[in-house]
Amino acid sequence: MIPILVTALLSDVDILITGDKDFFDVDIDRPEILTPREYLEKY
């Protein structure tokens, strides 16, 4: 999980789409962490 999150932060991505529930415990504003369903409903 940590390597993926660090890569997303360093790459300055806006949204991270994942089904891994461990990412939802991270308290950050950017990237926005969404499940595939949340992404489809929002965008």
Order of alpha helices (4+ residues) and beta strands (2+ residues): alpha-beta-beta-alpha
